[in-house]
C-alpha cells in the first residue's frame, strides 16, 4: 500500500491487491480532515466532551461530558 498527497486536496492511494470497498472505508467520518489549529489548542482533550469538539453541521453538541449517554443538540 502506498499513500501520497498530490496537493492540498488530492490524496493518491495505491494498493497491492484490489480493494473494492476502499472508498467506503475512507469516506467514514474517522477519516475526515480536522481543523489543525483547533486540534493543537485542544490536543489532550480533543473530542472528549462537547466543549472540545468542533462542529460544521446544522447542529452542535451541548451538555455532553464525554462519558454520559445524554446530551442536547442546538442549531449551529
mmCIF file of the N, C-alpha and C atoms, coordinates in Angstrom:
data_MODEL
# 
_entry.id   MODEL 
# 
loop_
_atom_site.group_PDB 
_atom_site.id 
_atom_site.type_symbol 
_atom_site.label_atom_id 
_atom_site.label_alt_id 
_atom_site.label_comp_id 
_atom_site.label_asym_id 
_atom_site.label_entity_id 
_atom_site.label_seq_id 
_atom_site.pdbx_PDB_ins_code 
_atom_site.Cartn_x 
_atom_site.Cartn_y 
_atom_site.Cartn_z 
_atom_site.occupancy 
_atom_site.B_iso_or_equiv 
_atom_site.pdbx_formal_charge 
_atom_site.auth_seq_id 
_atom_site.auth_comp_id 
_atom_site.auth_asym_id 
_atom_site.auth_atom_id 
_atom_site.pdbx_PDB_model_num 
ATOM 1   N N  . UNK A 1 1  ? 0.850   -1.163 0.000  1.00 0.00 ? 1  UNK A N  1 
ATOM 2   C CA . UNK A 1 1  ? 0.000   0.000  0.000  1.00 0.00 ? 1  UNK A CA 1 
ATOM 3   C C  . UNK A 1 1  ? 0.894   1.224  0.000  1.00 0.00 ? 1  UNK A C  1 
ATOM 4   N N  . UNK A 1 2  ? 0.525   2.205  -0.789 1.00 0.00 ? 2  UNK A N  1 
ATOM 5   C CA . UNK A 1 2  ? 1.255   3.467  -0.830 1.00 0.00 ? 2  UNK A CA 1 
ATOM 6   C C  . UNK A 1 2  ? 0.294   4.630  -0.797 1.00 0.00 ? 2  UNK A C  1 
ATOM 7   N N  . UNK A 1 3  ? 0.616   5.636  -0.013 1.00 0.00 ? 3  UNK A N  1 
ATOM 8   C CA . UNK A 1 3  ? -0.237  6.823  0.106  1.00 0.00 ? 3  UNK A CA 1 
ATOM 9   C C  . UNK A 1 3  ? 0.623   8.044  -0.142 1.00 0.00 ? 3  UNK A C  1 
ATOM 10  N N  . UNK A 1 4  ? 0.115   8.970  -0.981 1.00 0.00 ? 4  UNK A N  1 
ATOM 11  C CA . UNK A 1 4  ? 0.874   10.173 -1.300 1.00 0.00 ? 4  UNK A CA 1 
ATOM 12  C C  . UNK A 1 4  ? -0.088  11.345 -1.451 1.00 0.00 ? 4  UNK A C  1 
ATOM 13  N N  . UNK A 1 5  ? 0.254   12.493 -0.859 1.00 0.00 ? 5  UNK A N  1 
ATOM 14  C CA . UNK A 1 5  ? -0.527  13.714 -1.035 1.00 0.00 ? 5  UNK A CA 1 
ATOM 15  C C  . UNK A 1 5  ? -0.042  14.382 -2.327 1.00 0.00 ? 5  UNK A C  1 
ATOM 16  N N  . UNK A 1 6  ? -0.908  14.441 -3.316 1.00 0.00 ? 6  UNK A N  1 
ATOM 17  C CA . UNK A 1 6  ? -0.576  15.060 -4.598 1.00 0.00 ? 6  UNK A CA 1 
ATOM 18  C C  . UNK A 1 6  ? -0.563  16.577 -4.464 1.00 0.00 ? 6  UNK A C  1 
ATOM 19  N N  . UNK A 1 7  ? -1.573  17.119 -3.786 1.00 0.00 ? 7  UNK A N  1 
ATOM 20  C CA . UNK A 1 7  ? -1.656  18.550 -3.482 1.00 0.00 ? 7  UNK A CA 1 
ATOM 21  C C  . UNK A 1 7  ? -2.531  18.693 -2.239 1.00 0.00 ? 7  UNK A C  1 
ATOM 22  N N  . UNK A 1 8  ? -2.949  19.911 -1.923 1.00 0.00 ? 8  UNK A N  1 
ATOM 23  C CA . UNK A 1 8  ? -3.717  20.148 -0.703 1.00 0.00 ? 8  UNK A CA 1 
ATOM 24  C C  . UNK A 1 8  ? -5.063  19.432 -0.677 1.00 0.00 ? 8  UNK A C  1 
ATOM 25  N N  . UNK A 1 9  ? -5.577  19.041 -1.842 1.00 0.00 ? 9  UNK A N  1 
ATOM 26  C CA . UNK A 1 9  ? -6.913  18.443 -1.881 1.00 0.00 ? 9  UNK A CA 1 
ATOM 27  C C  . UNK A 1 9  ? -6.965  17.084 -2.579 1.00 0.00 ? 9  UNK A C  1 
ATOM 28  N N  . UNK A 1 10 ? -5.803  16.523 -2.893 1.00 0.00 ? 10 UNK A N  1 
ATOM 29  C CA . UNK A 1 10 ? -5.778  15.256 -3.616 1.00 0.00 ? 10 UNK A CA 1 
ATOM 30  C C  . UNK A 1 10 ? -4.882  14.252 -2.901 1.00 0.00 ? 10 UNK A C  1 
ATOM 31  N N  . UNK A 1 11 ? -5.437  13.081 -2.613 1.00 0.00 ? 11 UNK A N  1 
ATOM 32  C CA . UNK A 1 11 ? -4.707  12.005 -1.964 1.00 0.00 ? 11 UNK A CA 1 
ATOM 33  C C  . UNK A 1 11 ? -4.663  10.818 -2.921 1.00 0.00 ? 11 UNK A C  1 
ATOM 34  N N  . UNK A 1 12 ? -3.480  10.297 -3.160 1.00 0.00 ? 12 UNK A N  1 
ATOM 35  C CA . UNK A 1 12 ? -3.325  9.132  -4.022 1.00 0.00 ? 12 UNK A CA 1 
ATOM 36  C C  . UNK A 1 12 ? -3.051  7.914  -3.148 1.00 0.00 ? 12 UNK A C  1 
ATOM 37  N N  . UNK A 1 13 ? -3.841  6.864  -3.348 1.00 0.00 ? 13 UNK A N  1 
ATOM 38  C CA . UNK A 1 13 ? -3.675  5.625  -2.595 1.00 0.00 ? 13 UNK A CA 1 
ATOM 39  C C  . UNK A 1 13 ? -3.503  4.486  -3.595 1.00 0.00 ? 13 UNK A C  1 
ATOM 40  N N  . UNK A 1 14 ? -2.417  3.725  -3.440 1.00 0.00 ? 14 UNK A N  1 
ATOM 41  C CA . UNK A 1 14 ? -2.170  2.571  -4.301 1.00 0.00 ? 14 UNK A CA 1 
ATOM 42  C C  . UNK A 1 14 ? -2.172  1.317  -3.441 1.00 0.00 ? 14 UNK A C  1 
ATOM 43  N N  . UNK A 1 15 ? -2.787  0.257  -3.968 1.00 0.00 ? 15 UNK A N  1 
ATOM 44  C CA . UNK A 1 15 ? -2.916  -0.999 -3.240 1.00 0.00 ? 15 UNK A CA 1 
ATOM 45  C C  . UNK A 1 15 ? -2.168  -2.115 -3.971 1.00 0.00 ? 15 UNK A C  1 
ATOM 46  N N  . UNK A 1 16 ? -1.687  -3.069 -3.220 1.00 0.00 ? 16 UNK A N  1 
ATOM 47  C CA . UNK A 1 16 ? -1.064  -4.261 -3.808 1.00 0.00 ? 16 UNK A CA 1 
ATOM 48  C C  . UNK A 1 16 ? -2.108  -5.148 -4.474 1.00 0.00 ? 16 UNK A C  1 
ATOM 49  N N  . UNK A 1 17 ? -3.262  -5.250 -3.845 1.00 0.00 ? 17 UNK A N  1 
ATOM 50  C CA . UNK A 1 17 ? -4.356  -6.088 -4.337 1.00 0.00 ? 17 UNK A CA 1 
ATOM 51  C C  . UNK A 1 17 ? -5.620  -5.251 -4.437 1.00 0.00 ? 17 UNK A C  1 
ATOM 52  N N  . UNK A 1 18 ? -6.575  -5.662 -5.270 1.00 0.00 ? 18 UNK A N  1 
ATOM 53  C CA . UNK A 1 18 ? -7.842  -4.925 -5.376 1.00 0.00 ? 18 UNK A CA 1 
ATOM 54  C C  . UNK A 1 18 ? -8.531  -4.796 -4.010 1.00 0.00 ? 18 UNK A C  1 
ATOM 55  N N  . UNK A 1 19 ? -9.119  -3.662 -3.797 1.00 0.00 ? 19 UNK A N  1 
ATOM 56  C CA . UNK A 1 19 ? -9.766  -3.352 -2.522 1.00 0.00 ? 19 UNK A CA 1 
ATOM 57  C C  . UNK A 1 19 ? -11.032 -2.569 -2.850 1.00 0.00 ? 19 UNK A C  1 
ATOM 58  N N  . UNK A 1 20 ? -12.095 -3.248 -3.329 1.00 0.00 ? 20 UNK A N  1 
ATOM 59  C CA . UNK A 1 20 ? -13.262 -2.580 -3.899 1.00 0.00 ? 20 UNK A CA 1 
ATOM 60  C C  . UNK A 1 20 ? -14.030 -1.667 -2.932 1.00 0.00 ? 20 UNK A C  1 
ATOM 61  N N  . UNK A 1 21 ? -13.944 -1.896 -1.634 1.00 0.00 ? 21 UNK A N  1 
ATOM 62  C CA . UNK A 1 21 ? -14.693 -1.060 -0.695 1.00 0.00 ? 21 UNK A CA 1 
ATOM 63  C C  . UNK A 1 21 ? -13.813 0.007  -0.033 1.00 0.00 ? 21 UNK A C  1 
ATOM 64  N N  . UNK A 1 22 ? -12.657 0.305  -0.615 1.00 0.00 ? 22 UNK A N  1 
ATOM 65  C CA . UNK A 1 22 ? -11.744 1.301  -0.049 1.00 0.00 ? 22 UNK A CA 1 
ATOM 66  C C  . UNK A 1 22 ? -12.407 2.672  0.068  1.00 0.00 ? 22 UNK A C  1 
ATOM 67  N N  . UNK A 1 23 ? -13.129 3.105  -0.973 1.00 0.00 ? 23 UNK A N  1 
ATOM 68  C CA . UNK A 1 23 ? -13.791 4.420  -0.916 1.00 0.00 ? 23 UNK A CA 1 
ATOM 69  C C  . UNK A 1 23 ? -14.816 4.477  0.211  1.00 0.00 ? 23 UNK A C  1 
ATOM 70  N N  . UNK A 1 24 ? -15.500 3.381  0.456  1.00 0.00 ? 24 UNK A N  1 
ATOM 71  C CA . UNK A 1 24 ? -16.480 3.342  1.541  1.00 0.00 ? 24 UNK A CA 1 
ATOM 72  C C  . UNK A 1 24 ? -15.801 3.510  2.893  1.00 0.00 ? 24 UNK A C  1 
ATOM 73  N N  . UNK A 1 25 ? -14.681 2.838  3.078  1.00 0.00 ? 25 UNK A N  1 
ATOM 74  C CA . UNK A 1 25 ? -13.950 2.933  4.348  1.00 0.00 ? 25 UNK A CA 1 
ATOM 75  C C  . UNK A 1 25 ? -13.367 4.339  4.524  1.00 0.00 ? 25 UNK A C  1 
ATOM 76  N N  . UNK A 1 26 ? -12.716 4.856  3.481  1.00 0.00 ? 26 UNK A N  1 
ATOM 77  C CA . UNK A 1 26 ? -12.045 6.151  3.586  1.00 0.00 ? 26 UNK A CA 1 
ATOM 78  C C  . UNK A 1 26 ? -13.019 7.326  3.652  1.00 0.00 ? 26 UNK A C  1 
ATOM 79  N N  . UNK A 1 27 ? -14.291 7.109  3.330  1.00 0.00 ? 27 UNK A N  1 
ATOM 80  C CA . UNK A 1 27 ? -15.263 8.196  3.418  1.00 0.00 ? 27 UNK A CA 1 
ATOM 81  C C  . UNK A 1 27 ? -15.977 8.222  4.776  1.00 0.00 ? 27 UNK A C  1 
ATOM 82  N N  . UNK A 1 28 ? -15.574 7.365  5.691  1.00 0.00 ? 28 UNK A N  1 
ATOM 83  C CA . UNK A 1 28 ? -16.146 7.372  7.044  1.00 0.00 ? 28 UNK A CA 1 
ATOM 84  C C  . UNK A 1 28 ? -15.633 8.598  7.804  1.00 0.00 ? 28 UNK A C  1 
ATOM 85  N N  . UNK A 1 29 ? -16.411 9.079  8.755  1.00 0.00 ? 29 UNK A N  1 
ATOM 86  C CA . UNK A 1 29 ? -16.074 10.308 9.465  1.00 0.00 ? 29 UNK A CA 1 
ATOM 87  C C  . UNK A 1 29 ? -14.729 10.252 10.191 1.00 0.00 ? 29 UNK A C  1 
ATOM 88  N N  . UNK A 1 30 ? -14.264 9.078  10.547 1.00 0.00 ? 30 UNK A N  1 
ATOM 89  C CA . UNK A 1 30 ? -12.959 8.970  11.213 1.00 0.00 ? 30 UNK A CA 1 
ATOM 90  C C  . UNK A 1 30 ? -11.825 9.452  10.319 1.00 0.00 ? 30 UNK A C  1 
ATOM 91  N N  . UNK A 1 31 ? -12.046 9.490  9.013  1.00 0.00 ? 31 UNK A N  1 
ATOM 92  C CA . UNK A 1 31 ? -11.016 9.914  8.071  1.00 0.00 ? 31 UNK A CA 1 
ATOM 93  C C  . UNK A 1 31 ? -11.215 11.340 7.577  1.00 0.00 ? 31 UNK A C  1 
ATOM 94  N N  . UNK A 1 32 ? -12.204 12.059 8.092  1.00 0.00 ? 32 UNK A N  1 
ATOM 95  C CA . UNK A 1 32 ? -12.435 13.440 7.669  1.00 0.00 ? 32 UNK A CA 1 
ATOM 96  C C  . UNK A 1 32 ? -11.277 14.325 8.138  1.00 0.00 ? 32 UNK A C  1 
ATOM 97  N N  . UNK A 1 33 ? -10.973 15.363 7.388  1.00 0.00 ? 33 UNK A N  1 
ATOM 98  C CA . UNK A 1 33 ? -9.935  16.290 7.849  1.00 0.00 ? 33 UNK A CA 1 
ATOM 99  C C  . UNK A 1 33 ? -10.439 17.085 9.050  1.00 0.00 ? 33 UNK A C  1 
ATOM 100 N N  . UNK A 1 34 ? -9.516  17.535 9.878  1.00 0.00 ? 34 UNK A N  1 
ATOM 101 C CA . UNK A 1 34 ? -9.888  18.342 11.036 1.00 0.00 ? 34 UNK A CA 1 
ATOM 102 C C  . UNK A 1 34 ? -9.149  19.677 10.990 1.00 0.00 ? 34 UNK A C  1 
ATOM 103 N N  . UNK A 1 35 ? -9.648  20.640 11.732 1.00 0.00 ? 35 UNK A N  1 
ATOM 104 C CA . UNK A 1 35 ? -9.017  21.944 11.835 1.00 0.00 ? 35 UNK A CA 1 
ATOM 105 C C  . UNK A 1 35 ? -7.764  21.803 12.696 1.00 0.00 ? 35 UNK A C  1 
ATOM 106 N N  . UNK A 1 36 ? -6.601  21.969 12.086 1.00 0.00 ? 36 UNK A N  1 
ATOM 107 C CA . UNK A 1 36 ? -5.338  21.717 12.776 1.00 0.00 ? 36 UNK A CA 1 
ATOM 108 C C  . UNK A 1 36 ? -5.135  22.654 13.962 1.00 0.00 ? 36 UNK A C  1 
ATOM 109 N N  . UNK A 1 37 ? -5.487  23.947 13.824 1.00 0.00 ? 37 UNK A N  1 
ATOM 110 C CA . UNK A 1 37 ? -5.309  24.888 14.931 1.00 0.00 ? 37 UNK A CA 1 
ATOM 111 C C  . UNK A 1 37 ? -6.185  24.493 16.119 1.00 0.00 ? 37 UNK A C  1 
ATOM 112 N N  . UNK A 1 38 ? -7.456  24.159 15.851 1.00 0.00 ? 38 UNK A N  1 
ATOM 113 C CA . UNK A 1 38 ? -8.345  23.741 16.936 1.00 0.00 ? 38 UNK A CA 1 
ATOM 114 C C  . UNK A 1 38 ? -7.812  22.480 17.600 1.00 0.00 ? 38 UNK A C  1 
ATOM 115 N N  . UNK A 1 39 ? -7.362  21.535 16.798 1.00 0.00 ? 39 UNK A N  1 
ATOM 116 C CA . UNK A 1 39 ? -6.813  20.303 17.354 1.00 0.00 ? 39 UNK A CA 1 
ATOM 117 C C  . UNK A 1 39 ? -5.598  20.592 18.240 1.00 0.00 ? 39 UNK A C  1 
ATOM 118 N N  . UNK A 1 40 ? -4.683  21.416 17.764 1.00 0.00 ? 40 UNK A N  1 
ATOM 119 C CA . UNK A 1 40 ? -3.483  21.729 18.556 1.00 0.00 ? 40 UNK A CA 1 
ATOM 120 C C  . UNK A 1 40 ? -3.823  22.466 19.839 1.00 0.00 ? 40 UNK A C  1 
ATOM 121 N N  . UNK A 1 41 ? -4.862  23.294 19.813 1.00 0.00 ? 41 UNK A N  1 
ATOM 122 C CA . UNK A 1 41 ? -5.284  24.023 21.018 1.00 0.00 ? 41 UNK A CA 1 
ATOM 123 C C  . UNK A 1 41 ? -5.937  23.103 22.048 1.00 0.00 ? 41 UNK A C  1 
ATOM 124 N N  . UNK A 1 42 ? -6.529  21.989 21.603 1.00 0.00 ? 42 UNK A N  1 
ATOM 125 C CA . UNK A 1 42 ? -7.257  21.075 22.489 1.00 0.00 ? 42 UNK A CA 1 
ATOM 126 C C  . UNK A 1 42 ? -6.698  19.659 22.454 1.00 0.00 ? 42 UNK A C  1 
ATOM 127 N N  . UNK A 1 43 ? -5.455  19.532 22.072 1.00 0.00 ? 43 UNK A N  1 
ATOM 128 C CA . UNK A 1 43 ? -4.838  18.234 21.761 1.00 0.00 ? 43 UNK A CA 1 
ATOM 129 C C  . UNK A 1 43 ? -5.140  17.120 22.758 1.00 0.00 ? 43 UNK A C  1 
ATOM 130 N N  . UNK A 1 44 ? -4.917  17.360 24.041 1.00 0.00 ? 44 UNK A N  1 
ATOM 131 C CA . UNK A 1 44 ? -5.099  16.295 25.032 1.00 0.00 ? 44 UNK A CA 1 
ATOM 132 C C  . UNK A 1 44 ? -6.564  15.936 25.272 1.00 0.00 ? 44 UNK A C  1 
ATOM 133 N N  . UNK A 1 45 ? -7.470  16.870 24.987 1.00 0.00 ? 45 UNK A N  1 
ATOM 134 C CA . UNK A 1 45 ? -8.892  16.627 25.248 1.00 0.00 ? 45 UNK A CA 1 
ATOM 135 C C  . UNK A 1 45 ? -9.746  16.702 23.992 1.00 0.00 ? 45 UNK A C  1 
ATOM 136 N N  . UNK A 1 46 ? -9.125  16.703 22.825 1.00 0.00 ? 46 UNK A N  1 
ATOM 137 C CA . UNK A 1 46 ? -9.860  16.854 21.571 1.00 0.00 ? 46 UNK A CA 1 
ATOM 138 C C  . UNK A 1 46 ? -10.950 15.794 21.442 1.00 0.00 ? 46 UNK A C  1 
ATOM 139 N N  . UNK A 1 47 ? -12.198 16.251 21.271 1.00 0.00 ? 47 UNK A N  1 
ATOM 140 C CA . UNK A 1 47 ? -13.332 15.358 21.082 1.00 0.00 ? 47 UNK A CA 1 
ATOM 141 C C  . UNK A 1 47 ? -13.783 14.605 22.321 1.00 0.00 ? 47 UNK A C  1 
ATOM 142 N N  . UNK A 1 48 ? -13.225 14.936 23.472 1.00 0.00 ? 48 UNK A N  1 
ATOM 143 C CA . UNK A 1 48 ? -13.543 14.182 24.685 1.00 0.00 ? 48 UNK A CA 1 
ATOM 144 C C  . UNK A 1 48 ? -14.809 14.673 25.383 1.00 0.00 ? 48 UNK A C  1 
ATOM 145 N N  . UNK A 1 49 ? -15.306 15.850 25.017 1.00 0.00 ? 49 UNK A N  1 
ATOM 146 C CA . UNK A 1 49 ? -16.566 16.369 25.546 1.00 0.00 ? 49 UNK A CA 1 
ATOM 147 C C  . UNK A 1 49 ? -17.083 17.428 24.573 1.00 0.00 ? 49 UNK A C  1 
ATOM 148 N N  . UNK A 1 50 ? -18.254 17.974 24.850 1.00 0.00 ? 50 UNK A N  1 
ATOM 149 C CA . UNK A 1 50 ? -18.882 18.906 23.922 1.00 0.00 ? 50 UNK A CA 1 
ATOM 150 C C  . UNK A 1 50 ? -18.049 20.171 23.716 1.00 0.00 ? 50 UNK A C  1 
ATOM 151 N N  . UNK A 1 51 ? -17.332 20.627 24.724 1.00 0.00 ? 51 UNK A N  1 
ATOM 152 C CA . UNK A 1 51 ? -16.546 21.851 24.602 1.00 0.00 ? 51 UNK A CA 1 
ATOM 153 C C  . UNK A 1 51 ? -15.264 21.655 23.804 1.00 0.00 ? 51 UNK A C  1 
ATOM 154 N N  . UNK A 1 52 ? -14.806 20.442 23.664 1.00 0.00 ? 52 UNK A N  1 
ATOM 155 C CA . UNK A 1 52 ? -13.555 20.164 22.963 1.00 0.00 ? 52 UNK A CA 1 
ATOM 156 C C  . UNK A 1 52 ? -13.772 19.466 21.624 1.00 0.00 ? 52 UNK A C  1 
ATOM 157 N N  . UNK A 1 53 ? -14.949 19.646 21.063 1.00 0.00 ? 53 UNK A N  1 
ATOM 158 C CA . UNK A 1 53 ? -15.264 19.103 19.747 1.00 0.00 ? 53 UNK A CA 1 
ATOM 159 C C  . UNK A 1 53 ? -15.607 20.268 18.816 1.00 0.00 ? 53 UNK A C  1 
ATOM 160 N N  . UNK A 1 54 ? -15.335 20.092 17.553 1.00 0.00 ? 54 UNK A N  1 
ATOM 161 C CA . UNK A 1 54 ? -15.573 21.139 16.567 1.00 0.00 ? 54 UNK A CA 1 
ATOM 162 C C  . UNK A 1 54 ? -16.706 20.690 15.650 1.00 0.00 ? 54 UNK A C  1 
ATOM 163 N N  . UNK A 1 55 ? -17.571 21.615 15.276 1.00 0.00 ? 55 UNK A N  1 
ATOM 164 C CA . UNK A 1 55 ? -18.769 21.268 14.517 1.00 0.00 ? 55 UNK A CA 1 
ATOM 165 C C  . UNK A 1 55 ? -18.861 22.088 13.245 1.00 0.00 ? 55 UNK A C  1 
ATOM 166 N N  . UNK A 1 56 ? -19.354 21.490 12.172 1.00 0.00 ? 56 UNK A N  1 
ATOM 167 C CA . UNK A 1 56 ? -19.601 22.238 10.940 1.00 0.00 ? 56 UNK A CA 1 
ATOM 168 C C  . UNK A 1 56 ? -20.941 21.877 10.325 1.00 0.00 ? 56 UNK A C  1 
ATOM 169 N N  . UNK A 1 57 ? -21.722 21.105 11.014 1.00 0.00 ? 57 UNK A N  1 
ATOM 170 C CA . UNK A 1 57 ? -23.028 20.699 10.512 1.00 0.00 ? 57 UNK A CA 1 
ATOM 171 C C  . UNK A 1 57 ? -24.128 21.605 11.028 1.00 0.00 ? 57 UNK A C  1 
ATOM 172 N N  . UNK A 1 58 ? -25.377 21.201 10.873 1.00 0.00 ? 58 UNK A N  1 
ATOM 173 C CA . UNK A 1 58 ? -26.501 22.042 11.272 1.00 0.00 ? 58 UNK A CA 1 
ATOM 174 C C  . UNK A 1 58 ? -26.704 22.128 12.783 1.00 0.00 ? 58 UNK A C  1 
ATOM 175 N N  . UNK A 1 59 ? -26.077 21.241 13.549 1.00 0.00 ? 59 UNK A N  1 
ATOM 176 C CA . UNK A 1 59 ? -26.255 21.234 14.995 1.00 0.00 ? 59 UNK A CA 1 
ATOM 177 C C  . UNK A 1 59 ? -24.910 21.150 15.713 1.00 0.00 ? 59 UNK A C  1 
ATOM 178 N N  . UNK A 1 60 ? -24.897 21.606 16.959 1.00 0.00 ? 60 UNK A N  1 
ATOM 179 C CA . UNK A 1 60 ? -23.736 21.455 17.834 1.00 0.00 ? 60 UNK A CA 1 
ATOM 180 C C  . UNK A 1 60 ? -24.176 20.661 19.057 1.00 0.00 ? 60 UNK A C  1 
ATOM 181 N N  . UNK A 1 61 ? -23.243 19.955 19.618 1.00 0.00 ? 61 UNK A N  1 
ATOM 182 C CA . UNK A 1 61 ? -23.495 19.129 20.789 1.00 0.00 ? 61 UNK A CA 1 
ATOM 183 C C  . UNK A 1 61 ? -23.337 19.973 22.049 1.00 0.00 ? 61 UNK A C  1 
ATOM 184 N N  . UNK A 1 62 ? -24.275 19.888 22.962 1.00 0.00 ? 62 UNK A N  1 
ATOM 185 C CA . UNK A 1 62 ? -24.225 20.632 24.225 1.00 0.00 ? 62 UNK A CA 1 
ATOM 186 C C  . UNK A 1 62 ? -24.477 19.677 25.388 1.00 0.00 ? 62 UNK A C  1 
ATOM 187 N N  . UNK A 1 63 ? -23.937 20.025 26.529 1.00 0.00 ? 63 UNK A N  1 
ATOM 188 C CA . UNK A 1 63 ? -24.176 19.283 27.775 1.00 0.00 ? 63 UNK A CA 1 
ATOM 189 C C  . UNK A 1 63 ? -23.785 17.806 27.685 1.00 0.00 ? 63 UNK A C  1 
ATOM 190 N N  . UNK A 1 64 ? -22.690 17.524 26.990 1.00 0.00 ? 64 UNK A N  1 
ATOM 191 C CA . UNK A 1 64 ? -22.157 16.162 26.950 1.00 0.00 ? 64 UNK A CA 1 
ATOM 192 C C  . UNK A 1 64 ? -20.798 16.180 27.618 1.00 0.00 ? 64 UNK A C  1 
ATOM 193 N N  . UNK A 1 65 ? -20.607 15.347 28.621 1.00 0.00 ? 65 UNK A N  1 
ATOM 194 C CA . UNK A 1 65 ? -19.352 15.349 29.373 1.00 0.00 ? 65 UNK A CA 1 
ATOM 195 C C  . UNK A 1 65 ? -18.348 14.320 28.863 1.00 0.00 ? 65 UNK A C  1 
ATOM 196 N N  . UNK A 1 66 ? -18.674 13.616 27.817 1.00 0.00 ? 66 UNK A N  1 
ATOM 197 C CA . UNK A 1 66 ? -17.755 12.648 27.239 1.00 0.00 ? 66 UNK A CA 1 
ATOM 198 C C  . UNK A 1 66 ? -17.985 11.227 27.722 1.00 0.00 ? 66 UNK A C  1 
ATOM 199 N N  . UNK A 1 67 ? -18.728 11.072 28.799 1.00 0.00 ? 67 UNK A N  1 
ATOM 200 C CA . UNK A 1 67 ? -18.980 9.722  29.304 1.00 0.00 ? 67 UNK A CA 1 
ATOM 201 C C  . UNK A 1 67 ? -20.465 9.412  29.406 1.00 0.00 ? 67 UNK A C  1 
ATOM 202 N N  . UNK A 1 68 ? -21.272 10.441 29.544 1.00 0.00 ? 68 UNK A N  1 
ATOM 203 C CA . UNK A 1 68 ? -22.702 10.235 29.721 1.00 0.00 ? 68 UNK A CA 1 
ATOM 204 C C  . UNK A 1 68 ? -23.414 9.890  28.435 1.00 0.00 ? 68 UNK A C  1 
ATOM 205 N N  . UNK A 1 69 ? -24.585 9.341  28.577 1.00 0.00 ? 69 UNK A N  1 
ATOM 206 C CA . UNK A 1 69 ? -25.387 8.967  27.417 1.00 0.00 ? 69 UNK A CA 1 
ATOM 207 C C  . UNK A 1 69 ? -26.477 9.986  27.132 1.00 0.00 ? 69 UNK A C  1 
ATOM 208 N N  . UNK A 1 70 ? -26.373 11.169 27.738 1.00 0.00 ? 70 UNK A N  1 
ATOM 209 C CA . UNK A 1 70 ? -27.348 12.220 27.469 1.00 0.00 ? 70 UNK A CA 1 
ATOM 210 C C  . UNK A 1 70 ? -26.622 13.467 26.984 1.00 0.00 ? 70 UNK A C  1 
ATOM 211 N N  . UNK A 1 71 ? -27.275 14.189 26.095 1.00 0.00 ? 71 UNK A N  1 
ATOM 212 C CA . UNK A 1 71 ? -26.744 15.432 25.562 1.00 0.00 ? 71 UNK A CA 1 
ATOM 213 C C  . UNK A 1 71 ? -27.869 16.183 24.892 1.00 0.00 ? 71 UNK A C  1 
ATOM 214 N N  . UNK A 1 72 ? -27.583 17.400 24.441 1.00 0.00 ? 72 UNK A N  1 
ATOM 215 C CA . UNK A 1 72 ? -28.555 18.213 23.724 1.00 0.00 ? 72 UNK A CA 1 
ATOM 216 C C  . UNK A 1 72 ? -27.937 18.599 22.388 1.00 0.00 ? 72 UNK A C  1 
ATOM 217 N N  . UNK A 1 73 ? -28.794 18.801 21.405 1.00 0.00 ? 73 UNK A N  1 
ATOM 218 C CA . UNK A 1 73 ? -28.371 19.328 20.121 1.00 0.00 ? 73 UNK A CA 1 
ATOM 219 C C  . UNK A 1 73 ? -28.972 20.708 19.964 1.00 0.00 ? 73 UNK A C  1 
ATOM 220 N N  . UNK A 1 74 ? -28.146 21.684 19.581 1.00 0.00 ? 74 UNK A N  1 
ATOM 221 C CA . UNK A 1 74 ? -28.615 23.044 19.330 1.00 0.00 ? 74 UNK A CA 1 
ATOM 222 C C  . UNK A 1 74 ? -28.264 23.434 17.919 1.00 0.00 ? 74 UNK A C  1 
ATOM 223 N N  . UNK A 1 75 ? -29.060 24.316 17.324 1.00 0.00 ? 75 UNK A N  1 
ATOM 224 C CA . UNK A 1 75 ? -28.772 24.791 15.982 1.00 0.00 ? 75 UNK A CA 1 
ATOM 225 C C  . UNK A 1 75 ? -27.407 25.463 15.949 1.00 0.00 ? 75 UNK A C  1 
ATOM 226 N N  . UNK A 1 76 ? -26.657 25.167 14.911 1.00 0.00 ? 76 UNK A N  1 
ATOM 227 C CA . UNK A 1 76 ? -25.320 25.735 14.747 1.00 0.00 ? 76 UNK A CA 1 
ATOM 228 C C  . UNK A 1 76 ? -25.432 27.130 14.145 1.00 0.00 ? 76 UNK A C  1 
# 
